[in-house]
Amino acid sequence: MCRFNRFAWMLLLVCCLGESFAADVVWQGRPVSEFLQSLNDAGYQIIYSSDVVKADLLILNEPDLSAGLAGLEPILSAHGLVLEDGPANSWLVRKTPQPGGRQAVTARHVQVALPEVIVTSSLHRLEYKQSGTHTYLDRELATRIPAAAEEAVRITTRLPGTASGGISTRNHVRGGEANEVLFLLDGHRLYEPYHLKDFQSVATIVNSGAIDGIDYYTGAYPARFGDRMSGVINMSLRKPQKVIETELSLSFFNTSALSLGTFGDRGQGDWLFAARRGNLDIIADVIDPEVGSPAYNDIFLHGGWELGPRTQISASVLASNDKLALADVDRGETARADYRNRVLWLTWRALWSDRLRSETVLSVSEISNRRSGTLALPQIVSGTLDESREFDTFGFKQDWTYVASQKWMLSFGVDGKHQDAKYRFSSTKTVVAPFDQILDNAPLQVRDFDRVPEGAQYSAYLEARWQARQNLIVDIGLRWDQQTYTTAENDAQTSPRLSLLYQMGERTEVRLGWGQYSQAQEINELQVSDGVGLFFPAQRAEHVVANLKHRFGSDINVDVSYYRKSFRSVRPRFENAFNSLTLLPELQFDRYRIDPISAEAKGAELVVSEGDASERLFWWFGYAWSVVRDKTLDRKIARNWDQTHTVKAGLSWRWGRWDFSAAGEVHTGWPKTELIDLNLNSSRYSVFHTLDTRISREFAVRRGELTVFLEVSNLYDRDNPCCTEYSVINTVAGPELTGREASWLPLVPSLGVVWRF
């Protein structure tokens, strides 16, 4: 509680630091473009095309300068223009959508944000010419592409460089482990962002309706992002378009309520409220009550205030709860879990001058996890476990951006966190002969841990962006990280990074990226459930990425990439050789430790697409070739999620008020271990393929708009094998070991309705 008190005092201090300004300028009769540039100079990020905001568009009436962006709306509407959300806390000026159509939204597999638009302030153009590779995914895209559980983050699985299984929201990005992705919401890191995290992670703890867009990095990302080796999910918050907007939704997966809007005499404030309850427990009670009751819910509150055109403050609270009791009768497993996640953060954004701005984040996180269960697989293995984990962190982060000239931009920042954790774990495991002689088994295994680690994490970075030539931009960065709670000798890491953007013409861009990346074992990631009570040194990886993008005259985009990721100082990990879809993986007889000395992931990707989510029809096709191997002292082993060939494709077609979409995937079967020879991952399961579809219809109602949708995952009910289940049956000849292949998800329908008003 004392941390929240300190946080309140800091909030008061930051509020007192706010500043504002006013200027007596006559704008009536002057070009609209000049007014947009003045707002950019005041700290706003407004993007538009000179073909849309023409030089001859004049301001008809004197704007209200004290109203900020609210004073811009009547100026734009007089010329048939509208202001909309853009990426990375920016705004877009577009033509007013035609009647019956939706507001324009975008979903680009791109490496430079919005290449077709112009930032009016030439001093800030460098901010939108990113040399690194990333994908921007708009919030509205999730309403047109099938995404189980209505999860916006799940649409990242539609990209060819990701691998995921079952209903899990977590991805393996270009060969990396699922925990190698940095998860950010409104600039703040979420440490455990998934519901039911030990049971397939079926959803994130962030209501998708609250997300405005996702910047998704898959390699060679800038130095400002650190301590994760494979990817970044950077989510921005939704901004209100009206005084008040409300969405109510109900589906097989979720019940959700969301509302957002503005307040204050001139609309200086904004707020957002989102609450969601998972419906899986209700569905389970109806279909098969013996399975159990996986229940989860989350709530998000956000409030912001403009102290002036140059200063904004906001406070956000995110809370989630999971409580479940599950049973797998066939495998003799029962498990109970209770997860609590509480996050509070304050953001202060300030524009100190036309060239210098900063963002400061103060945060508190409190996480509590409890899990228990029993296993009884006759004549093979039995056991029990009881686990309790608590994690607290108090953090301060500050980022600065200085635009030195039209050719130079500097970014730098610091981050510090004080952390403590508490672990209590006990388990017993009995393995029956002859299974006690395979893998890492023993006849009897007893574990008992009680750990209370405490310490801090520190980091700092410096980035420079240089426009060396009109068509060449160079990004160079350096990052430093340190951890004080480990006993490793190398508890500090230095990570240099470099990327280039070369524009061969208006339609062709080439990007090259290289960087060193480190990932420390977090204080809440101690592997006590597998018998490890000490922290390992930070893992390290080197990224090399090359990318070519070309836009044809027919508006067909082609994107080709090659990457190589070399891992070293790889931390040992624990996996299940035959079946990873288990409630209590630590108690299974197929649990083993893999301790690689290094690893490598490499691959090539092709994406061809046409259109975006603002158009009646858009489609995409992606292919990836990839290899990911762990290197041990005696051989190389394919990682469990290695898939050599992957094809992903989809389309969406809007016909009047109807919307039809489909997304399919085919990939090489994941590696398989046979009990006969126990040669890890030496064979493979059969080819995986599936097709997901979505149909929606909009209805105009007395108040607002109603959307009804039907979504089906695995439309033709393909049995995609995922794992092998073993059991012993008694026959006339005596006990006999049998094995059968289990599958990923069968056909899963979801019917839902969304009411917007």
Secondary structure, 3 states (H helix, E strand, C coil): CHHHHHHHHHHHHHHHCCCCCCCCCCCCCCEHHHHHHHHHHCCCCEEECCCCCCCCCECCCCCCHHHHHHHCHHHHHCCCEEEEECCCCCEEEEECCCCCCCCCCCEECCCCCCCCCEECCHHHHHHHCCCCCEEEEEHHHHHCCCCHHHCHHHHHHHCCCEECCCCCCCCEECCCCHHHEEEEECCEECCCCEECCCCCCCEECCCHHHEEEEEEECCCCCCCCCCCCCEEEEEEECCCCCCEEEEEEEECCEEEEEEEEEECCCCCEEEEEEEEEECHHHHHHHHCHHHECCEEEEEEEEEEEEEECCEEEEEEEEEEEEEEEEEECCCCEEEEEEEEEEEEEEEEEEECCCCEEEEEEEEEEEEEEEEEEEEEECCCEEEEEEEEEEEEEEEEEEEEEEECCCCEEEEEEEEEEEEEEEEEEEEEEEECCCHHHCCCCCCEEEEEEEECCEEEEEEEEEEEEEEEECCEEEEEEEEEEEECCCCCCCCEEEEEEEEEEEECCCCEEEEEEEEEEEECCCCCCCCHHHCCCCCCCCEEEEEEEEEEEEECCCCEEEEEEEEEEEEECCCCEEEECCCCCCCCHHHCCCEEEECCCEEEEEEEEEEEEECCCCCCEEEEEEEEEEEEEEECCCCEEECCCCCCEEEEEEEEEEECCEEEEEEEEEECCCEECCCCCCCCCCEECCCEEEEEEEEEEEEECCCCEEEEEEEEECCCCCCCEEEEEEEEEEECCEEEEEEEEEECCCCEEEEEEEEEC
